[in-house]
Amino acid sequence: MNSLLDLYCKSTDMVVSRKLFDTTALPNLVSWNTMISGFDHNQMFEKSLEMFCRIRLLGVEPDEFSYGSVLSACCALRGPIFCKPVY
């Protein structure tokens, strides 16, 4: 499932990626990271930050890949207020 999710993200079809992700009963950290980086790669920076905040609310511990993608999105948004949830 993660490979298919990655394929959709890289093909810039984030609508299908999100539908696939949402049908996953228990997404793992790789799934979350794929979505966070996919939104970032497709310049959907707010969605990238939103996904990061969701994993934190669910108690999933982000790793260096999660932080790398979301920090990239925060820099692109150019607003310190966006970085606060990451901090």
N, C-alpha and C positions, 0 to 999 in steps of 0.2 A: 504494500500500500504506500509506503514511504517513497519508493522509487517512482510510482505512478504520480504521486503528489509532486515530487520534484520535477518530473517531466512537464506537467501542466504549468507549474510555476515558471519554468524556463522558457516555455512556449508563450508566455505572457497571457495565458488564459486563467486569470485569477478568479473569475466567476466559477469555472468548473473546479478549480483547485479548492475554493472555499466550500463548494457543495460536497466534494469528496471528503474534505476534512471534517465537515459538520456531520457526516454520516458515520464517522468513526466513533465507536463506543468509548474507547479509552485511548486517545492519542498519546503517544510517548513523546519524550523530549525532542527526538529527531523530527517528529511530525510538526511540533510547535516551531522548532527552529526553521524548518523548511518554509512554513507559512510566513514567519517573521522576515526571513531573508527574501522570500518571493515578493512580498509587498514592498520591501525596500528596493529590490532590484527593478520593480515595475513602477517606481516613483509614487507609490501609494503610502507615503510616509506615516500618515495618521493611522492607517490600518495596521502598519507594522508596530507602532507604539501601542495601539489598542490590543493586539494579540499578546504583546509582552505583558501588559497590565493584566490581561486575563489569566495568564499562567501564574502570575504572582498571587492573584486572588484565589486561585484554585489550589495554591500551596505547592506548585511545581517549582523546583529549584532551578533557575536558569544556569547555563554554563557560559563559557567564554564565547561560544558561537552566538548564543542568544544576545549577550551584551554587545558583541561586535556589530551585529546587524541593527539592533535598536539604537545604538549610539550613532551609527551612520544616519539613520532616519532622523534622530534628534538634531544632528548638525544640519541636515538638509532643511529642516523646519525653521531653523534660525530663531528659535525662541527659547530662552532659558526656562520658561514655565513648562515646556515639553520634557525637559531633562529631569525634572523633579521626581516623577515616578521611577525613573531609572536609578537615580541616586539613592 
